[in-house]
């Protein structure tokens, strides 16, 4: 099922307050282990980029906007062609795109492996196939789009590490593939959580992610961007 921004709000409006309170009150889960394989910190370049897909891009973008060492987080589309990189068309689930977030970060402050750790810990549920919460379809799949071989190796190694440690009750279904291109989403999607903090969909699905980020990664959490 595909949801517009208004439909997303409606689907949870009746239960948002109660459900969010339950999530907020829940015990914070243990932090996932750090990656055994990572890309070494470097001051040779000012910034690097990573692209993650984990359901609706509003929440994933908001998480990374609050991570120390991240310069920018942009909602967009990856996995399909430029001609189909629009919200209404991607929503059909037939374009090959996934709602994604391009993260630009300072590799001297935060590593690619640490961004992966946050992705699997709080940004989404990597065991859900082609869905996240109320959102269904391949456009909401869990995916890591890598920009180079080093990112590919680290991402695959970390998934293998987490699966071997059985940190999730179900296998990780996250797709890891080279990034063909990233297309920024429409302007009204950018920084959506900060601009619409009271929307029921945001309250229920995305604000708890920031609560978890602050609880699990206090040294990484930035209160405002």
C-alpha positions, 0 to 999 in steps of 0.5 A: 500500500502506498501512502501520501503525506496526508494518508500517512497521517490519517492511518495512525491518527486514531492511535498515535497518542496512545501508541507513541506513549507506549513506545516512549515508555518502553525500555531502551534496547541494548546498543548494537556492537560496533562494526569489527570492520570499518573505514579508518578515520581520515582528515584527508577529505573534508566530507564523505557521503553515504546513502541509506534507505529504511522506510519513509525517508522523513524519520531516517533523515531526522535521525541523521540530522541529529548525529554529531559529525553529520553535515547534511542529511537529504531525503531523496530516491535511489535505485531507479532512473532520473525520469521516475524520481518523483514522489508520486511516481515512486509511490507506485512501487514500480520504479525501482527506487527506494525512499533514501537519505543521502548523508554527508559527514566528516570522516574525521568525526564519525566513521561509516561504520558508526553511521551503519550502527546507527542505521541498524540500531534506531533508524529502522527495522532491518528485518522487515521486507519491503515495508516499515511500519504502516508503509508497504512496498519496495519503495520502503525497503531496507537498503544500503547504496554504496559509493565505493568498494570500501563501503560495500565491504564494510556494510556486508561485513557488518550485516554478517556480524550482526546476523552471526551474533543473532542480535535480531530475532529474524534475519536481516533483509537489508539490500546492499548494492552500488549506488547508481545515482541519488536524486533529492526529493521535493523541497516539502519533504526536506527536514519534514520532522522538524517542520511537522513535529505534531503530525500523527505519523511523525509522532508515532513513527519517527519521534521515538527514533530520536528518543532512542538515538539520544538514549543509545548514542548520547555522545553522538546526539545533537539536540538541534540541527 
